[in-house]
Amino acid sequence: MPHHQKPNITCELLFVQKEAYTMPALPVNPTEPTDFTLRQAEALTGIDYKDIYDAAMAGHIRHRRVDQAPTFRVHWPDVLTWAAARSS
């Protein structure tokens, strides 16, 4: 076979039907005055926003998704309580 011709190889693709998987998401709520963004909580406490996020994911701070960007918010009274306990 000349080098400029492609070999005639048939490839069979195997398509596996899978059930649609959707990631569970937090419900979206309207914003409340006690909902603070991570950056707002960082500015007011002086604690890195990643540490606040980690505490929220660990269950120390209430958090939720809201209908305005940025959508991840933390509960401000819980942030204050957690920050006070962290500094002790």
Phi and psi restraints in degrees (value plus and minus 20) as a CYANA .aco file:
   2 PRO   PHI     -84.0   -44.0
   2 PRO   PSI     132.3   172.3
   3 HIS   PHI     -88.9   -48.9
   3 HIS   PSI     -38.5     1.5
   4 HIS   PHI    -105.9   -65.9
   4 HIS   PSI     -27.5    12.5
   5 GLN   PHI    -115.7   -75.7
   5 GLN   PSI     119.2   159.2
   6 LYS   PHI    -103.1   -63.1
   6 LYS   PSI     122.0   162.0
   7 PRO   PHI     -85.2   -45.2
   7 PRO   PSI     127.3   167.3
   8 ASN   PHI    -108.9   -68.9
   8 ASN   PSI      68.3   108.3
   9 ILE   PHI    -135.5   -95.5
   9 ILE   PSI     105.3   145.3
  10 THR   PHI    -116.5   -76.5
  10 THR   PSI     107.6   147.6
  11 CYS   PHI    -128.0   -88.0
  11 CYS   PSI     107.0   147.0
  12 GLU   PHI    -116.6   -76.6
  12 GLU   PSI     105.8   145.8
  13 LEU   PHI    -114.0   -74.0
  13 LEU   PSI     114.8   154.8
  14 LEU   PHI    -118.2   -78.2
  14 LEU   PSI      95.2   135.2
  15 PHE   PHI    -123.3   -83.3
  15 PHE   PSI     101.7   141.7
  16 VAL   PHI    -126.2   -86.2
  16 VAL   PSI     104.9   144.9
  17 GLN   PHI     -98.4   -58.4
  17 GLN   PSI     107.3   147.3
  18 LYS   PHI    -141.1  -101.1
  18 LYS   PSI     132.3   172.3
  19 GLU   PHI     -89.7   -49.7
  19 GLU   PSI     125.4   165.4
  20 ALA   PHI     -85.3   -45.3
  20 ALA   PSI     108.7   148.7
  21 TYR   PHI    -130.0   -90.0
  21 TYR   PSI     105.2   145.2
  22 THR   PHI    -138.2   -98.2
  22 THR   PSI     117.6   157.6
  23 MET   PHI     -91.9   -51.9
  23 MET   PSI     118.7   158.7
  24 PRO   PHI     -87.1   -47.1
  24 PRO   PSI     116.9   156.9
  25 ALA   PHI    -142.2  -102.2
  25 ALA   PSI     134.8   174.8
  26 LEU   PHI     -92.0   -52.0
  26 LEU   PSI     124.5   164.5
  27 PRO   PHI     -86.0   -46.0
  27 PRO   PSI     130.9   170.9
  28 VAL   PHI    -114.7   -74.7
  28 VAL   PSI     108.2   148.2
  29 ASN   PHI    -139.1   -99.1
  29 ASN   PSI     139.3   179.3
  30 PRO   PHI     -90.0   -50.0
  30 PRO   PSI     130.6   170.6
  31 THR   PHI     -90.0   -50.0
  31 THR   PSI     121.9   161.9
  32 GLU   PHI    -140.4  -100.4
  32 GLU   PSI     142.0   182.0
  33 PRO   PHI     -81.7   -41.7
  33 PRO   PSI     -44.4    -4.4
  34 THR   PHI    -107.4   -67.4
  34 THR   PSI     -19.6    20.4
  35 ASP   PHI    -107.1   -67.1
  35 ASP   PSI      99.2   139.2
  36 PHE   PHI    -138.2   -98.2
  36 PHE   PSI     126.3   166.3
  37 THR   PHI     -93.7   -53.7
  37 THR   PSI     143.6   183.6
  38 LEU   PHI     -82.3   -42.3
  38 LEU   PSI     -57.5   -17.5
  39 ARG   PHI     -88.7   -48.7
  39 ARG   PSI     -56.5   -16.5
  40 GLN   PHI     -85.3   -45.3
  40 GLN   PSI     -64.0   -24.0
  41 ALA   PHI     -83.6   -43.6
  41 ALA   PSI     -57.9   -17.9
  42 GLU   PHI     -83.4   -43.4
  42 GLU   PSI     -65.1   -25.1
  43 ALA   PHI     -84.6   -44.6
  43 ALA   PSI     -56.2   -16.2
  44 LEU   PHI    -103.3   -63.3
  44 LEU   PSI     -45.8    -5.8
  45 THR   PHI    -125.1   -85.1
  45 THR   PSI     -42.2    -2.2
  46 GLY   PHI      59.6    99.6
  46 GLY   PSI     -11.8    28.2
  47 ILE   PHI    -119.1   -79.1
  47 ILE   PSI     116.5   156.5
  48 ASP   PHI     -75.2   -35.2
  48 ASP   PSI     117.4   157.4
  49 TYR   PHI     -81.9   -41.9
  49 TYR   PSI     -48.2    -8.2
  50 LYS   PHI     -87.8   -47.8
  50 LYS   PSI     -56.1   -16.1
  51 ASP   PHI     -88.1   -48.1
  51 ASP   PSI     -57.8   -17.8
  52 ILE   PHI     -85.6   -45.6
  52 ILE   PSI     -62.1   -22.1
  53 TYR   PHI     -81.9   -41.9
  53 TYR   PSI     -65.1   -25.1
  54 ASP   PHI     -81.2   -41.2
  54 ASP   PSI     -59.6   -19.6
  55 ALA   PHI     -85.9   -45.9
  55 ALA   PSI     -57.8   -17.8
  56 ALA   PHI     -85.7   -45.7
  56 ALA   PSI     -62.6   -22.6
  57 MET   PHI     -87.8   -47.8
  57 MET   PSI     -48.9    -8.9
  58 ALA   PHI    -100.1   -60.1
  58 ALA   PSI     -29.6    10.4
  59 GLY   PHI      78.0   118.0
  59 GLY   PSI     -13.3    26.7
  60 HIS   PHI    -101.2   -61.2
  60 HIS   PSI     -44.5    -4.5
  61 ILE   PHI    -148.4  -108.4
  61 ILE   PSI     112.0   152.0
  62 ARG   PHI     -87.5   -47.5
  62 ARG   PSI     121.0   161.0
  63 HIS   PHI    -164.5  -124.5
  63 HIS   PSI     143.1   183.1
  64 ARG   PHI    -186.3  -146.3
  64 ARG   PSI     148.8   188.8
  65 ARG   PHI    -116.2   -76.2
  65 ARG   PSI     118.2   158.2
  66 VAL   PHI    -141.9  -101.9
  66 VAL   PSI     152.6   192.6
  67 ASP   PHI    -107.8   -67.8
  67 ASP   PSI      -9.3    30.7
  68 GLN   PHI    -146.8  -106.8
  68 GLN   PSI     125.9   165.9
  69 ALA   PHI     -98.5   -58.5
  69 ALA   PSI     124.4   164.4
  70 PRO   PHI     -87.0   -47.0
  70 PRO   PSI     121.0   161.0
  71 THR   PHI    -101.1   -61.1
  71 THR   PSI     -41.8    -1.8
  72 PHE   PHI    -105.9   -65.9
  72 PHE   PSI     102.7   142.7
  73 ARG   PHI    -149.1  -109.1
  73 ARG   PSI     131.0   171.0
  74 VAL   PHI    -133.8   -93.8
  74 VAL   PSI     136.1   176.1
  75 HIS   PHI    -104.3   -64.3
  75 HIS   PSI      96.9   136.9
  76 TRP   PHI     -79.5   -39.5
  76 TRP   PSI     -65.9   -25.9
  77 PRO   PHI     -79.0   -39.0
  77 PRO   PSI     -55.1   -15.1
  78 ASP   PHI     -88.8   -48.8
  78 ASP   PSI     -56.1   -16.1
  79 VAL   PHI     -83.4   -43.4
  79 VAL   PSI     -64.2   -24.2
  80 LEU   PHI     -82.0   -42.0
  80 LEU   PSI     -65.2   -25.2
  81 THR   PHI     -82.6   -42.6
  81 THR   PSI     -64.6   -24.6
  82 TRP   PHI     -85.5   -45.5
  82 TRP   PSI     -61.4   -21.4
  83 ALA   PHI     -84.7   -44.7
  83 ALA   PSI     -59.7   -19.7
  84 ALA   PHI     -85.5   -45.5
  84 ALA   PSI     -62.1   -22.1
  85 ALA   PHI     -88.4   -48.4
  85 ALA   PSI     -52.4   -12.4
  86 ARG   PHI     -90.8   -50.8
  86 ARG   PSI     -55.6   -15.6
  87 SER   PHI    -100.0   -60.0
  87 SER   PSI     -34.9     5.1
